[in-house]
Amino acid sequence: IYQFHFLVIKLWEMSAADLVQAHLPGILALLPLTKDGKDREVIEEMITRLEAQEKHEVLSLGYLLAALTWNQAEEQQWLKRRFKMLYDTLRESWAFKEIWQEGEEVGLEKGLKEGLKKGRREGLKKGRQEGLKKGRQEGEVVALQKAVLTQVEKRFSGLLLLAQGTVPTLSHLAVLEQMLLGISMAQTAEDAQAVLLEKSEKGQH
């Protein structure tokens, strides 16, 4: 018999300083979820500390969590600009490499076929360029779709059929990113199902 005793930590009631003082790099990604986690100074401190310790995987997670809580257009623009400077660093993390590599392989193959077909009419060179561009875009979509399905299968296998019927129909990167975050943070199957249905409906529109 196994017994698990959990301590509920209300991050939204904690200050960013409380987490920083714990001196645990692994939890710095949670700074955006604290009560002052939407302050730019907090995000800057998270980036600075994690960069200094080369915690690229943790920094990637911090970016995703910040994207989940920063809802205003102005906030999102700043966040994108700030992390765009770190994009090359984030791409070095194993998590990003695994997701994008698998997605790019599928997307590039499909994109090249369509691009080369079109290239017969407009020129092989132009068609190949368009195929590569479209392939990268489709690769990102495929990678996120696979990541969502993997999370559902690992954490809420009873919802896998629902996910398999909805996720492949979505092509908006923003919707898929939000769905991946929602599934990753869901505590119950009901929460995960709500995320799947809500984001699927949003993606259809």
trRosetta pair geometry for C-beta under 8 A, 3 or more apart (Angstrom, degrees):
i j d omega theta_ij theta_ji phi_ij phi_ji
9 14 7.3 -5 171 -28 96 139
10 13 4.3 26 115 20 115 114
10 14 6.8 149 94 -22 65 89
11 14 5.5 -62 -148 32 40 112
11 30 6.0 -111 -130 169 144 115
11 33 4.4 24 125 120 142 107
11 34 5.5 -96 171 -87 85 56
12 33 6.7 -75 -68 163 68 76
12 34 7.0 165 -109 -152 27 27
12 35 5.7 87 177 -76 49 73
13 35 6.1 40 -127 -52 16 122
14 18 4.6 -101 -175 57 106 145
14 19 6.7 95 132 -39 132 91
14 34 5.1 -78 88 -133 82 99
14 35 6.5 171 67 -4 33 97
15 18 5.1 113 61 -10 73 98
15 34 6.0 70 -172 170 16 130
15 35 6.1 -49 -90 49 51 104
15 36 5.8 18 -143 15 74 116
16 19 6.0 -59 -163 37 44 106
16 20 6.2 41 146 -20 74 109
16 31 5.0 49 -134 -151 102 95
16 34 4.7 167 -71 70 63 153
16 36 5.3 -90 -10 74 104 100
16 37 6.2 141 -75 -83 106 64
16 39 7.5 -109 -11 47 146 115
16 42 4.5 -142 -88 -129 166 117
16 45 7.3 112 151 66 135 138
17 20 5.5 -56 -144 39 36 114
17 21 6.1 38 158 -24 69 106
18 21 6.1 -56 -150 33 26 111
18 22 7.3 36 148 -32 57 99
18 34 7.4 166 45 -130 103 137
19 22 5.7 -45 -162 13 39 117
19 24 8.0 -86 -176 54 73 94
19 27 5.7 -134 -162 123 108 111
19 28 6.8 144 139 -103 117 47
19 30 6.2 -156 -130 80 155 103
19 31 5.9 -154 76 -87 146 74
19 34 6.4 -128 -7 -63 127 137
20 23 7.9 41 160 -62 45 46
20 28 7.3 60 -97 -110 65 92
20 31 7.6 47 -56 -98 88 118
20 45 6.9 -30 -96 144 138 135
20 49 7.6 -164 -131 -55 97 164
22 27 6.4 -8 82 61 142 137
24 27 4.8 41 96 16 111 107
24 28 7.6 -171 95 -33 61 77
25 28 5.6 -37 -160 -2 45 119
25 49 7.1 -162 -121 143 86 106
25 50 6.7 127 -163 -106 100 71
25 53 5.3 -103 -117 95 149 163
25 55 5.2 -176 161 -59 126 157
25 58 6.3 152 148 46 89 176
26 29 7.5 -42 172 9 42 104
26 55 7.7 -147 -84 -152 48 143
26 58 6.0 -132 -127 -104 44 133
27 30 5.2 -32 -178 19 73 119
28 31 5.7 -5 -175 -26 57 113
28 46 5.2 156 163 -137 102 84
28 49 5.8 -142 -136 91 159 129
28 50 5.7 -168 95 -62 141 104
28 55 7.5 101 49 85 126 152
28 58 6.3 65 60 155 96 128
28 62 6.6 -25 117 -83 79 133
29 32 7.9 -35 168 14 49 98
29 46 7.3 108 -97 -165 33 126
29 50 7.7 73 -67 -86 75 146
29 58 4.9 -135 -47 -175 115 77
29 59 7.3 -141 -92 -84 96 19
29 61 4.1 14 -158 97 152 106
29 62 3.8 -124 -131 -67 70 78
29 65 6.0 115 161 12 85 139
30 33 5.1 -54 -173 36 72 116
30 34 7.1 87 133 -39 81 87
30 62 7.9 -82 -19 -105 25 80
30 65 6.8 -86 -113 159 38 171
31 34 5.8 -40 -159 6 45 115
31 37 5.5 157 145 -123 57 97
31 42 5.4 -174 162 167 117 105
31 43 7.3 167 108 -88 123 45
31 45 7.4 -155 -159 81 163 100
31 46 4.6 -151 43 -77 149 126
31 62 6.8 17 38 -139 97 112
32 37 4.2 112 -165 171 26 121
32 38 7.3 69 -156 -73 73 52
32 42 7.3 146 -87 118 49 121
32 43 6.8 43 -84 -89 94 90
32 46 7.5 -38 -40 -26 81 167
32 62 6.5 135 -11 -167 114 72
32 65 4.7 154 59 117 126 97
32 66 4.0 -147 -98 -88 155 67
32 68 7.6 117 119 53 133 88
32 69 5.3 170 155 35 104 135
32 70 7.5 -71 -159 -32 124 95
33 37 5.5 93 26 -39 15 172
33 65 6.0 -63 -42 174 100 124
33 69 6.5 -175 -93 -53 55 147
34 37 4.3 131 50 -50 68 101
34 42 7.2 -145 59 -158 117 151
36 39 5.0 -4 168 -5 89 121
36 42 5.9 156 119 -53 87 142
37 42 5.6 -132 -132 117 39 155
37 43 7.9 83 -178 -59 63 79
37 66 7.6 -145 159 -109 104 76
37 69 6.4 22 105 103 120 162
38 42 7.6 47 40 45 15 132
38 69 6.3 -128 -78 131 96 113
38 70 6.3 146 -129 -93 93 79
38 75 7.0 -31 -164 -137 103 141
39 42 4.5 93 70 -3 91 104
39 43 7.5 -168 94 -3 52 82
40 43 5.7 -55 -153 38 41 110
40 44 6.1 44 150 -22 71 106
40 78 6.8 -64 -104 147 120 144
41 44 5.6 -53 -147 37 32 114
41 45 6.4 33 154 -21 65 104
42 45 5.8 -55 -151 34 30 110
42 46 6.5 33 150 -20 64 104
43 46 5.6 -52 -150 34 34 114
43 47 6.4 33 153 -18 66 105
43 62 8.0 146 -139 157 75 114
43 66 6.1 72 -112 -120 118 145
43 79 7.3 -107 -152 -112 164 85
43 82 6.9 66 131 123 130 163
44 47 5.8 -55 -149 37 31 110
44 48 6.2 31 155 -20 66 109
44 82 7.8 -105 -85 -152 73 139
45 48 5.7 -53 -143 37 31 112
45 49 6.2 25 162 -15 66 109
46 49 6.3 -61 -146 39 24 104
46 50 6.1 10 163 -8 63 115
46 59 7.7 145 144 -120 92 73
46 62 5.3 178 157 -166 135 150
47 50 6.3 -67 -142 44 23 101
47 51 5.9 24 162 -20 64 113
47 59 6.8 75 -123 -138 59 111
47 62 7.7 -168 -73 107 62 145
47 82 7.3 -121 -58 161 160 114
47 86 6.9 -130 -148 -60 117 151
48 51 6.0 -59 -144 36 22 109
48 52 6.3 23 158 -22 60 109
49 52 5.9 -57 -151 32 28 112
49 53 6.6 3 159 1 63 111
50 53 6.1 -67 -146 49 32 97
50 55 4.4 -90 -156 63 84 105
50 56 7.8 136 155 -76 105 26
50 58 5.5 -144 -136 92 126 108
50 59 4.3 157 128 -73 142 97
50 62 6.7 -155 -22 1 163 150
51 54 7.3 26 -174 -77 33 39
51 59 6.9 72 -63 -90 64 148
51 86 7.5 -112 -88 -121 118 123
51 89 7.1 -15 -119 -174 95 164
55 58 4.0 -12 150 36 115 120
55 59 5.9 133 100 -26 76 89
56 59 5.5 -55 -145 37 32 114
56 60 6.4 39 154 -24 65 101
56 89 6.0 -148 -119 158 108 85
56 90 6.4 168 -169 -116 95 38
56 92 5.5 -79 -152 83 167 94
56 93 4.0 -159 126 -74 107 94
57 60 5.7 -49 -153 29 33 115
57 61 6.8 31 150 -15 63 103
57 93 4.6 145 -79 -152 60 120
57 94 6.6 -13 -83 36 117 84
57 95 5.6 107 -131 -4 92 116
58 61 5.7 -54 -153 37 35 112
58 62 6.4 41 148 -23 66 104
59 62 5.4 -49 -147 33 35 117
59 63 6.6 40 152 -22 64 99
59 86 7.0 -111 155 161 134 145
59 89 7.3 -20 95 122 152 117
59 90 6.5 -124 105 -97 108 86
59 93 7.5 -158 58 -61 91 138
60 63 5.8 -51 -156 30 32 112
60 64 6.8 28 150 -16 64 104
60 90 5.2 123 -90 -149 91 99
60 93 4.9 -109 -28 41 139 167
60 95 5.8 -179 96 66 158 128
60 96 6.0 -146 -120 -42 147 108
61 64 5.7 -54 -150 36 36 111
61 65 6.3 31 154 -16 68 107
62 65 5.8 -57 -145 40 31 108
62 66 6.2 33 155 -21 65 107
63 66 5.7 -56 -148 36 29 112
63 67 6.4 31 153 -21 64 106
63 79 7.8 137 -151 176 77 104
63 83 5.1 95 -125 -124 125 151
63 86 7.9 -158 -74 82 135 131
63 90 6.9 -12 0 -109 154 144
64 67 5.7 -53 -150 34 31 113
64 68 6.7 36 149 -25 62 102
64 177 7.4 -145 -136 -175 92 99
64 180 7.9 -75 -156 102 132 109
64 181 5.7 -175 167 -94 104 111
65 68 5.5 -48 -153 27 36 116
65 69 6.8 14 157 -5 66 107
65 181 7.4 158 -91 -144 46 121
66 69 6.3 -70 -151 44 32 97
66 70 5.7 15 163 -9 73 117
66 79 5.8 -180 132 -140 119 132
67 70 6.3 -57 -122 44 26 99
67 76 7.5 65 -136 -126 73 88
67 79 6.5 163 -87 138 69 148
67 177 6.9 -44 125 146 145 129
67 181 7.3 -151 85 -63 101 156
68 178 7.3 132 -112 -127 76 70
68 181 4.9 -163 -83 160 121 152
68 185 7.7 90 -151 -12 166 152
70 75 4.1 -148 -171 137 103 122
70 76 5.6 156 123 -74 107 62
70 79 5.3 138 81 -37 163 148
71 75 7.0 38 51 60 34 135
71 76 7.5 -15 -175 -48 11 107
72 75 4.3 86 64 7 90 109
72 76 6.8 -164 89 -9 45 86
73 76 5.7 -57 -146 37 30 111
73 77 6.4 32 156 -22 65 105
74 77 5.8 -52 -149 32 31 112
74 78 6.7 28 154 -16 63 104
75 78 6.0 -58 -154 36 31 108
75 79 6.2 29 152 -19 66 109
76 79 5.5 -55 -145 38 32 113
76 80 6.2 33 156 -20 66 105
77 80 5.9 -53 -147 35 29 110
77 81 6.4 27 155 -17 63 107
78 81 5.8 -58 -149 38 31 110
78 82 6.1 29 156 -20 67 109
79 82 5.8 -56 -145 36 28 110
79 83 6.3 7 164 -2 65 111
80 83 6.4 -68 -142 47 25 95
80 84 5.9 38 157 -38 64 107
81 84 5.6 -48 -144 21 27 118
81 85 7.5 32 156 -21 56 96
82 85 6.4 -57 -175 22 33 109
82 86 7.6 6 141 1 62 108
83 86 5.2 -61 -155 45 54 107
83 87 6.9 89 142 -64 70 71
83 90 7.2 33 -179 -33 99 145
84 87 5.4 -9 -157 -33 42 115
86 89 4.7 -55 -171 44 76 118
86 90 5.6 78 129 -27 90 99
87 90 5.7 -56 -145 37 32 110
87 91 6.3 37 155 -25 65 105
88 91 5.8 -52 -150 29 30 115
88 92 7.3 36 150 -26 58 100
89 92 5.9 -55 -167 20 37 114
90 93 5.9 -35 -169 5 49 113
90 96 5.7 102 146 -41 80 160
91 96 5.4 -118 -125 117 39 141
91 97 7.0 92 175 -71 61 74
91 100 7.4 -31 -137 26 89 157
92 96 7.7 41 42 58 23 123
92 97 7.5 7 -163 -50 19 113
93 96 4.9 82 66 12 92 101
93 97 6.8 -162 90 -9 46 90
94 97 5.5 -59 -146 39 33 115
94 98 6.1 33 159 -23 69 106
95 98 6.1 -57 -151 33 26 108
95 99 6.5 17 158 -11 62 110
96 99 6.0 -62 -147 41 31 106
96 100 5.9 12 166 -5 70 115
97 100 6.5 -65 -138 45 21 98
97 101 5.7 21 167 -23 63 116
98 101 6.2 -56 -139 33 20 110
98 102 6.6 12 166 -10 58 109
99 102 6.6 -70 -159 38 23 102
99 103 6.3 10 157 -9 63 117
99 143 4.5 93 167 176 79 118
99 144 7.4 51 -176 -72 121 49
99 146 7.6 173 -141 75 74 107
99 147 5.5 7 -123 -67 115 126
100 103 5.7 -63 -143 45 32 108
100 104 5.7 32 162 -23 71 111
100 139 7.0 58 -164 139 64 112
100 140 7.1 -10 -121 -99 82 68
100 143 5.7 1 -96 -112 34 167
101 104 6.0 -56 -141 36 24 108
101 105 6.5 27 159 -23 60 105
102 105 6.0 -54 -153 29 29 112
102 106 6.9 18 156 -8 62 106
102 142 7.6 -130 121 118 80 104
102 143 5.9 128 77 -110 86 86
102 146 6.4 -85 114 71 133 163
103 106 6.2 -63 -154 41 33 103
103 107 5.7 20 158 -11 71 118
103 139 4.1 110 134 172 83 69
103 140 5.8 92 139 -87 146 18
103 141 7.3 155 -161 57 123 39
103 142 4.4 157 -140 79 82 88
103 143 2.5 -65 -46 -47 139 97
103 144 7.3 41 -96 -8 148 57
103 146 6.9 -155 -76 21 88 124
104 107 5.6 -60 -132 48 30 106
104 108 5.4 32 167 -24 69 110
104 135 7.2 67 -160 143 65 94
104 136 6.5 -1 -123 -119 94 60
104 139 3.8 50 -96 -169 43 152
104 140 7.9 33 -71 -51 73 56
104 143 7.3 12 -25 -51 61 125
105 108 6.3 -49 -134 34 19 107
105 109 6.6 20 160 -18 54 109
105 139 7.3 111 22 -128 34 114
106 109 6.1 -63 -156 34 27 110
106 110 6.5 16 155 -9 64 110
106 138 7.6 -113 109 126 84 99
106 139 6.4 145 65 -115 73 71
106 142 4.7 -126 82 140 131 166
107 110 5.9 -62 -148 42 32 105
107 111 5.7 27 158 -18 70 114
107 134 7.9 -149 173 128 96 59
107 135 4.7 130 134 -177 80 61
107 136 6.5 116 117 -97 133 9
107 137 7.1 -167 -175 70 138 41
107 138 3.6 166 -140 92 102 83
107 139 2.7 -127 35 -59 140 65
107 140 7.1 18 -47 5 167 48
107 141 7.1 120 -93 43 128 84
107 142 5.3 -164 -54 13 96 127
107 143 7.9 -55 -20 -23 124 90
108 111 5.6 -57 -136 43 28 109
108 112 5.9 32 162 -23 65 108
108 132 6.9 9 -135 -129 90 59
108 135 3.8 74 -110 166 43 137
108 136 7.1 37 -79 -62 83 53
108 139 6.0 19 -31 -64 73 128
109 112 6.1 -54 -145 33 23 110
109 113 6.7 24 155 -19 58 106
109 135 7.3 126 19 -137 29 121
110 113 5.9 -57 -154 32 31 111
110 114 6.6 20 155 -9 66 108
110 135 6.6 154 66 -116 68 82
110 138 5.8 -90 77 113 124 155
111 114 6.0 -61 -149 43 32 104
111 115 5.8 30 156 -19 69 114
111 131 4.7 136 142 -177 79 64
111 132 6.6 125 120 -91 128 12
111 133 7.4 -160 -178 67 140 41
111 134 4.1 172 -138 92 111 86
111 135 2.5 -138 43 -66 142 76
111 136 7.3 -29 -2 -1 171 47
111 137 7.6 119 -91 44 139 80
111 138 5.6 176 -57 29 106 127
111 139 7.7 -62 -12 -32 129 91
112 115 5.6 -56 -136 42 28 111
112 116 5.9 27 163 -19 66 109
112 128 7.2 13 -137 -136 81 67
112 131 4.4 87 -110 158 38 132
112 132 7.0 40 -82 -69 82 57
112 135 5.9 21 -33 -67 72 141
113 116 6.1 -55 -143 37 23 106
113 117 6.5 26 155 -21 59 108
113 131 7.4 147 30 -142 29 127
114 117 5.7 -54 -150 33 31 114
114 118 6.5 25 155 -12 64 107
114 131 6.2 161 72 -115 70 90
114 134 6.6 -71 78 96 125 149
115 118 5.9 -59 -150 41 31 106
115 119 6.0 40 149 -31 66 109
115 127 4.7 140 161 168 73 71
115 128 5.9 109 132 -107 125 21
115 129 7.5 -167 -169 59 136 34
115 130 4.7 172 -129 86 106 82
115 131 1.9 -121 24 -61 151 95
115 132 7.0 -16 -19 -11 175 51
115 134 6.3 173 -61 36 108 121
115 135 7.4 -66 -14 -33 130 102
116 119 5.0 -48 -142 31 34 121
116 120 7.2 51 156 -33 60 87
116 124 7.2 14 -138 -140 73 76
116 127 5.4 109 -107 134 27 125
116 128 6.6 38 -82 -81 76 69
116 131 6.0 17 -29 -62 66 156
117 120 6.3 -40 -168 8 33 111
117 127 7.4 -174 53 -164 34 135
118 121 6.1 -63 -171 38 48 104
118 122 6.1 -5 151 21 82 114
118 127 4.9 171 84 -124 78 105
118 130 6.6 -54 80 81 136 141
118 131 7.8 174 42 -61 107 93
119 122 6.1 -79 -128 62 36 80
119 123 6.0 -65 -162 92 75 37
119 124 4.6 75 156 -119 124 35
119 125 7.4 153 -149 33 121 25
119 126 6.2 166 -120 73 86 69
119 127 1.8 -110 -68 19 99 155
119 128 6.1 40 -85 -30 155 62
119 130 7.6 180 -66 41 92 110
119 131 7.3 -51 -33 -26 120 119
120 124 7.3 39 -80 -79 43 73
120 127 7.1 38 -12 -54 46 166
122 126 5.2 -80 123 82 106 132
122 127 6.1 137 67 -58 96 92
123 126 4.5 66 78 17 107 107
123 127 6.5 179 86 -13 52 90
124 127 5.7 -62 -145 40 28 113
124 128 6.3 29 159 -23 66 105
125 128 6.0 -55 -151 31 28 109
125 129 6.7 26 153 -16 62 105
126 129 5.8 -55 -152 36 34 112
126 130 6.4 29 154 -14 67 107
127 130 5.8 -57 -147 40 32 108
127 131 6.0 35 153 -24 66 108
128 131 5.5 -54 -145 36 31 115
128 132 6.4 32 156 -20 64 103
129 132 5.9 -53 -150 33 29 109
129 133 6.5 27 153 -16 63 107
130 133 5.7 -56 -148 38 34 111
130 134 6.1 26 158 -12 68 109
131 134 6.0 -58 -142 43 28 105
131 135 5.8 34 156 -27 64 110
132 135 5.5 -54 -143 34 27 116
132 136 6.6 30 158 -21 62 100
133 136 6.1 -53 -155 29 28 108
133 137 6.8 23 150 -13 62 106
134 137 5.6 -56 -152 38 37 112
134 138 6.1 29 154 -13 71 108
135 138 5.9 -58 -142 43 30 105
135 139 5.9 39 154 -30 65 107
136 139 5.4 -52 -146 31 29 118
136 140 6.8 32 155 -21 62 98
137 140 6.1 -52 -158 28 31 109
137 141 6.9 28 147 -14 63 105
138 141 5.4 -52 -151 37 40 114
138 142 6.1 40 152 -19 71 105
139 142 5.8 -54 -144 38 31 109
139 143 6.1 34 156 -22 65 107
140 143 5.7 -54 -147 35 29 113
140 144 6.5 24 157 -14 64 106
140 173 6.0 -2 127 -108 121 120
141 144 6.1 -61 -151 38 28 105
141 145 6.3 30 153 -20 65 108
141 170 7.9 -163 -162 111 102 70
141 171 5.4 -2 -141 -145 145 64
141 173 6.5 -99 -86 -80 73 77
141 176 6.8 149 -141 -12 62 162
142 145 5.6 -54 -146 36 31 114
142 146 6.3 30 156 -18 65 106
143 146 5.9 -57 -151 37 28 109
143 147 6.3 30 152 -22 64 107
144 147 5.4 -51 -145 35 34 115
144 148 6.4 37 155 -21 66 101
144 173 6.6 138 -4 -138 160 66
144 176 3.9 85 133 140 135 133
144 177 6.4 -65 -138 -66 139 59
144 180 6.2 -103 -161 -42 88 134
145 148 6.0 -55 -153 33 29 110
145 149 6.5 24 154 -13 64 108
145 167 5.2 135 -150 153 84 105
145 168 6.0 77 -163 -95 139 52
145 170 7.0 166 -96 67 99 93
145 176 6.4 -65 -65 -135 59 135
146 149 5.8 -58 -147 40 32 109
146 150 6.1 36 154 -23 66 108
147 150 5.7 -54 -147 35 29 114
147 151 6.5 30 155 -19 63 105
147 180 5.5 14 112 -119 114 130
148 151 5.9 -57 -153 35 30 110
148 152 6.4 28 153 -17 65 106
148 163 6.7 -165 134 -164 99 120
148 167 5.1 -176 93 -130 133 138
148 176 6.4 -110 -37 -161 134 84
148 179 5.4 11 -117 115 134 113
148 180 5.1 -104 -82 -84 81 78
148 183 6.2 120 -148 12 75 153
149 152 5.7 -53 -146 37 33 111
149 153 6.2 33 155 -20 66 107
149 160 7.4 69 -160 -144 80 81
149 163 5.6 154 -111 135 69 125
149 164 6.7 70 -125 -82 118 70
149 167 5.7 -162 -61 72 92 163
150 153 5.8 -55 -146 37 29 110
150 154 6.3 22 158 -15 64 110
151 154 6.0 -61 -145 40 28 106
151 155 5.9 -11 171 12 67 116
151 180 6.6 132 1 -145 152 70
151 183 4.6 109 117 120 133 128
151 184 5.9 -73 -145 -73 145 71
152 155 6.7 -75 -133 52 20 85
152 156 5.5 -56 -158 64 63 91
152 157 7.6 120 143 -94 67 31
152 159 5.4 -104 -166 90 111 102
152 160 5.6 147 125 -96 110 61
152 163 4.3 134 81 -44 176 165
152 183 6.0 -68 -68 -152 75 142
152 192 6.9 141 -118 175 82 132
152 196 7.6 62 -101 -80 133 128
153 157 5.7 41 -157 -105 47 76
153 160 5.3 59 -93 -102 72 119
153 163 8.0 -121 -46 64 71 148
154 157 7.7 119 -12 -63 3 85
155 183 7.0 148 57 167 137 91
155 186 7.3 129 128 71 141 104
155 192 7.1 172 106 -87 113 152
156 159 4.5 12 127 21 112 116
156 160 7.7 175 105 -46 68 68
156 183 7.6 -121 21 -155 122 97
156 186 7.3 -23 -35 96 138 137
156 189 4.9 143 -139 -113 118 81
156 192 4.6 -172 -11 74 166 165
156 193 7.8 -143 161 -47 152 75
157 160 5.4 -13 -164 -27 52 118
158 189 6.1 3 62 -138 121 143
159 162 4.9 -53 -169 44 72 117
159 163 5.7 74 133 -26 86 102
159 189 6.2 175 -37 -157 118 94
159 192 5.8 -160 14 114 167 120
159 193 5.7 -146 -112 -82 132 82
159 196 6.5 -176 174 -19 129 157
160 163 5.6 -58 -146 39 33 111
160 164 6.1 32 156 -21 68 107
161 164 5.7 -53 -143 37 30 111
161 165 6.5 25 157 -16 62 109
162 165 6.0 -65 -154 38 28 108
162 166 6.4 -1 160 1 66 116
162 193 6.9 20 99 -127 166 86
162 196 5.9 81 128 134 116 156
163 166 6.3 -75 -142 47 28 94
163 167 5.1 17 177 -18 74 120
163 196 5.9 -98 -89 -125 75 136
164 167 6.8 -35 -101 34 21 104
164 168 7.0 17 -171 -9 49 111
165 168 7.9 -74 -162 31 11 99
165 169 7.9 -2 152 -10 47 117
166 169 6.1 -72 -164 33 38 110
166 170 7.1 33 151 -26 72 107
166 196 6.0 113 68 176 150 98
166 197 7.8 -110 -110 -94 169 43
166 200 4.1 -44 -174 -112 129 140
167 170 5.9 -60 -159 23 40 112
167 176 7.7 85 -154 -120 87 95
167 179 7.4 172 -112 133 94 156
167 196 7.8 -63 -58 -141 88 97
167 200 7.7 -82 -68 -93 44 103
169 200 7.4 58 69 -151 113 96
169 203 7.4 128 105 113 84 126
169 204 7.4 10 128 -87 121 87
170 175 5.7 -124 -168 100 127 126
170 176 5.7 153 121 -70 126 92
170 179 7.5 85 94 -7 172 154
170 199 7.5 10 -106 138 155 95
170 200 6.7 -109 -62 -120 120 62
170 203 4.0 -26 -123 175 104 159
170 204 8.0 -75 -95 -55 78 58
171 203 7.6 133 30 -175 50 111
172 175 4.1 65 84 11 111 111
172 176 6.6 170 87 -11 57 86
172 203 5.3 -161 30 -133 114 85
173 176 5.8 -62 -148 40 31 109
173 177 6.2 33 156 -22 68 107
174 177 5.8 -54 -148 34 29 112
174 178 6.5 27 155 -16 63 107
175 178 5.8 -57 -150 38 31 110
175 179 6.3 32 151 -21 65 107
175 199 5.4 142 -175 -173 90 95
175 202 5.6 -179 -122 102 117 106
175 203 4.1 140 150 -85 164 96
176 179 5.5 -52 -145 36 32 113
176 180 6.4 36 154 -22 65 103
176 199 7.9 124 -86 164 29 132
176 203 7.6 69 -51 -100 68 136
177 180 5.8 -52 -149 33 31 111
177 181 6.5 28 154 -15 63 106
178 181 5.8 -55 -149 39 32 110
178 182 6.2 34 153 -21 66 108
178 199 5.8 -180 96 -113 105 125
179 182 5.6 -55 -145 37 30 113
179 183 6.3 28 158 -17 66 106
179 195 6.1 132 -140 155 65 102
179 196 7.0 71 -149 -102 111 49
179 199 4.1 179 -80 114 99 168
179 200 7.9 75 -101 -50 136 64
180 183 6.1 -55 -146 37 28 107
180 184 6.2 28 155 -20 63 111
181 184 5.7 -59 -147 37 29 113
181 185 6.2 7 162 -3 66 113
182 185 6.3 -72 -146 46 25 97
182 186 6.2 45 154 -49 65 98
182 191 7.9 -153 172 153 88 89
182 192 7.6 139 132 -125 89 52
182 195 3.5 167 135 -139 133 137
182 199 6.7 -171 26 -35 150 134
183 186 5.6 -35 -144 3 32 120
183 192 5.5 59 -127 -136 72 96
183 195 5.8 -163 -62 97 64 149
183 196 7.5 60 -79 -61 106 84
186 189 7.9 78 146 -97 128 17
186 191 3.9 170 -151 106 93 111
186 192 4.0 126 131 -68 169 76
186 195 6.0 -110 -70 -7 126 138
187 191 5.6 70 42 13 67 155
188 191 4.8 104 55 3 74 99
188 192 7.2 -140 99 -2 43 86
189 192 5.5 -55 -147 39 36 112
189 193 6.1 39 153 -22 68 105
190 193 5.7 -52 -145 35 30 111
190 194 6.4 34 154 -21 63 105
191 194 5.8 -55 -153 34 30 113
191 195 6.6 32 150 -20 64 104
192 195 5.6 -52 -153 33 35 113
192 196 6.5 35 151 -20 66 104
193 196 5.7 -52 -149 35 34 112
193 197 6.3 26 157 -13 67 108
194 197 6.1 -59 -145 41 29 105
194 198 5.9 25 160 -17 66 113
195 198 6.0 -59 -139 40 25 107
195 199 5.9 10 169 -6 64 114
196 199 6.6 -65 -140 44 19 99
196 200 5.9 20 161 -21 60 116
197 200 5.8 -58 -142 36 25 112
197 201 6.4 24 160 -17 62 107
198 201 6.1 -60 -154 36 26 107
198 202 6.4 23 151 -16 63 110
199 202 5.3 -53 -145 39 36 114
199 203 6.0 39 155 -23 68 105
200 203 5.7 -53 -146 35 29 112
200 204 6.6 34 154 -24 62 103
201 204 5.8 -52 -152 28 32 113
201 205 7.0 18 154 -9 62 106
202 205 6.2 -69 -158 40 33 102
